[in-house]
Amino acid sequence: MTSFSLQAVPQDAASWKALAVRCEEAGFDALLVPDHPGSCASPFVALAAAAAVTSRIGLGSNVVNAGVREPILVAADVATLDVISGGRARLGVGAGHTPAEWRAVGRERPDVAGRVDHCLAFTEAVRALLDGEPVRGGGLDGEPVRDAVLEKPRPVQARIPLTLGTANSRMLRWAGEHADVVGLTGFGRTLEDGHQHQARWRPDQIERQIEQVRTGAAGRETPPELEALVQMVEITDDAEGAAAPHAERLGMSVADALAVPFVLIGTAGEIRTKIARNEEQWGITRYVVRQPALESIAESVFR
């Protein structure tokens, strides 16, 4: 069954609570908050406020920046959110790509291999702590924790759902083996501004990414779900015309731009058809869209 999550950040208390309520009423599966310290809200504080005015939707990070967070603190935040939400917390993790965020906590951003090493060690540690296991390791140059155990609070859920967001081959294989959801970002190399990315959006690139997940998931009785981070949503009768500027910017054909799962452009019927095709072709059953797309998705998918 296809599901949609909404990624958003609070601007003020009243509108944030109203957004959480609308998200739940519209039929979204979860409300998610990104993690960019210094440039957006603290995810778990925001999610705790949303928990107070909702009763069904999942509440999670999309995604925690593993590079600038400590496993025991993230585990405590997630467990606390799970308790106060009655078992609705989710954990999304990513390697972190913005140099300024690393510098803000007194660290220099490692190279890609270093960020991957750190993220996987971090994720394993948080997963173990949430599962009630003690963690033993070195410092930030190796395992990202020393000695830690999460005695209290204990989560309500037996297992907090874990999403790993990435386009890195090694992380995709690890996610295939261990995660509940693999968040396909389509992100390539980080550009010089430290925020934007090259796009790995060509159909052959997407297929290779999914193949890495399948390789990691070989032998699992229940493989992880695949989730696409949608960058463009537009309801229009002229899908090709709407997609053309984006395709040109990305160096892709219009047909390829309309085919990738990171773009939902077209009539409501065309978008529903594409969602069905994405599941058939790639096995993608989950989507994350950003706040401006809330009503478009509610109109095109949920009605």
N, C-alpha and C positions, 0 to 999 in steps of 0.2 A: 504494500500500500504506500502510495506517495505521500510524503509529508513535507511541510514547509516550516522553517523557523525564521523569525524576524530578528535581525541585528540592529540595535539602536543604542543611543546614549541619552541620558537625561539632560534636559536644559533647565528645568525647574521642577519642583515637587508635584505641582498640580498636573502639569501636562504629562509627566512621566507616569504617574499613577493612571491617568486616563488612557495613555497609550498601552499600558499593560492590560488594562481591562478590555480595550478594543482588540488587542492582539488575541486574547483568549476568546472573546465573543466571535471574532471573524473566523476562527477555526485553525489558527496556527498551532503547531505542535510545541513550539518553545519560543521563549524570548531570550535573546543572547546579547551580551555586551562585550565589545572588544577591550583589549588591554594595551594601552599606550600611555604609560605613566608620564604625566606632565602635559599631555595634550588631549586627554579625555577622562571621563569619570572613572572612579575605582569600580571595577566590575561587581565585586561581591557586595559592596554597600548598595549599589543601585539595584542589584537583584534581590537583596533582602527587602527593600522597599516595595518592589514589585510583588514579592511573595505575600505581602500583607493584604493586597487587593485582588489576588487571583486564587484559584483553587485547583486548576487542572494543568495548566501549561508547565512544561519543563523550564528550568531556569539555569542558564549556564554561561560560561566564558567562551568567547569565540574570537581569539583564543588567548589564553594566558601566555605571556612572554616568558618562556622558561629561562631566558638569559639573565633576567633582572629580578627574578623571584626566588624565594627560598622554599624548598619542598615542604617543610613542616608548617610554615605559615600558610601556604596555599592549601595544604591538606586540612588545616584547622578551619580556614575560611569555607571550604567546600562542605566539610562535615557540619559546620554551624548552619550554613544555608540549607542543607538537607534537613536538619532538625526543625528549623523554624518554618520551612515550607511544607513540612509533612511528607518528605521523601521525594522531592521534585528536582533536586540539584543534578547538574551535569557538569562535567569537566572537559573543557577543550584546551589543548596545549599546542603551541607552536614554538619554533626555534628562536624567533626574534630576529628582526632584520635591520632595525633602525639604529644606527650608531649612537645617536644622541641619547637614546634610552639607556644604553650600556654606560655611557660616560656619566650620566646623571647619578648612577649608583656606584661610581668609582671603578668601573671596569672598562676595558677596551674590548670592542667586539672582536671575537676570534674569526678565523677564516671559516669557510663553509664546513669543512670537516670538523673543526672545533665546535662550531655551533650545533652540529648534528650530534656529536659525542655528548655534549652537555645536555641537550634536549632529551635524548633517550635516557640518560642516567637520571635526570630530573624526573621524567615521567614514570620511570620504574620506581623511583623512591616515593613519589606521591601516591602511586597506585598501591604500593605495599603499605604505606601509612594508613591509607583509607581502609585497607583490608584488615587492619589491626596487627600488622607485622612490624617488629622492630627493624630499623634500618641501620646498618653499620657501613661506614665508608670513609673516604678521605675528605679533603676540602674541595674548594671550587676548581682546583686544577685537575681533579680526578672525578670521583663520585661527588655529586653536588651536596652531600650532607655528611655530617660527622655521625654522632650517635643520636638517634631520634626514635620516639614512639608516640603515637597519637592515642593517649589513654582516654581523654575526654575533649570534646563530645564525640560520641560514636555516631556515625551516620544512621539514618533510618533504613535506607536501602541496603540490602546485602552487598550490592555492587553498584557503585556510582558509574553511570555510563561514561565512557571515555572516548573522546574524539581527538584524533591527531590530524592537524591541518598541515598539508605540505604538498610539494611537487618534487621533493628530493627522492631519488631512487631508494636510497638506504632506508630513509624514514618510511617510505611507502611499504617496503617489505616488512619492516618492523610492525607497522600499523596493521598490515594484513595478518600478521601472526598474533598480535596482542590487543588491538583496539576494538571497540564496539562499532565505531563509525570512523571511516577514513574521509577526511575533509579534503576534497580535490580543489586546490586553490588556483591552479593554472599559472602560478607565479614562477618566473624564471629569475635571472640575475637581478639583484637590487640595483637600481640606477643611482646616479651620483647624488641625487637629492636625499637619499637614504630612506625614502618612503615608497616611491613608485617602483615598478618591476617591468622587466621584459615579460611578454606573454608567451606561455607555452600552451597555445590554444589550438594549434593545428590538429586535425583529427588523428593523424599518425602519432603526434606527441601524446595526446590523451590516451590513445590505445596503449602506448608504451607505459604510461603511468599506471594504468589499470592492470596491465600485465605484471608489474612489480607487486601490486597488492595481491594478485592471484598467486604469485609465487610464494609470498609470505604466508598466505592463508592455506596453502596446500596441507592437507591433513587435518584442518580444523573441521569439526562437525558443523559448526555454524559460522560461516565467514562474516566479516564485518560488512555493514551497510556502506554504500558509497554515497557521498554527499557532495554537491557542487556549490561553490560560492559564486552566486550570480552577481555579475557586475552591471548588467544592463537589463532593464525591464521597461517595455513600452507597448501599450495597446494601440495598434494602428492598423489601418487597411492597406498600408503601403510598407510592408516589412522590408523589402529590398531598399526602398528609398531611405528608410530610417536607419538601416544597418550600414549603408554605403559609407558615410563618414567614418564610422568606427572601423570598418574593414580597411579603408585606406590608411588610417592611422596605424593599424596593426600589421599592415603589409599582407593582408589576407584577401582572398576572393570574398565577394558578398555571400556566395553560397556557403563557403566554409564558416564565415562569421555567424551566419544564421543557424548552422548545424551544431555548433559547439554548445555544451550544456551551461556555459557561463553567460549565455545571452538568451533572453526570452523576449522576443520581439514579434509582433504580429497580432492578428485578431485573437479573441478569446479561444475560438476553435482551433486556430493554428498553434497557439501555445499549448493547449491540451494535447493536441496531436504530437507535438514535439516532445512533451513530457513522456508520453507513452513510447515514442521512438527511442528516447534516451534510455529508458529501462530495458527495452528489447535489445538495443545495440550495445549498451555499455553496462547495464545493470545498475544505473543510477536511480535511486528511489527517494533521495532526500535532497532538499535545496535550502540554502540560506539566502535570503534577500534582505536588502537594507530598508530602513524606515520609509523612504519616499515611495517604495513599491508596495506598501501595505495594501492600499485600496485597489491598486491594479491587480494584485494577486487575489484579493478577496473577490473581485469582480470576474476575473478570467478563470480562476481555478476552483474556488470554493462554491460558486453558485451553480 
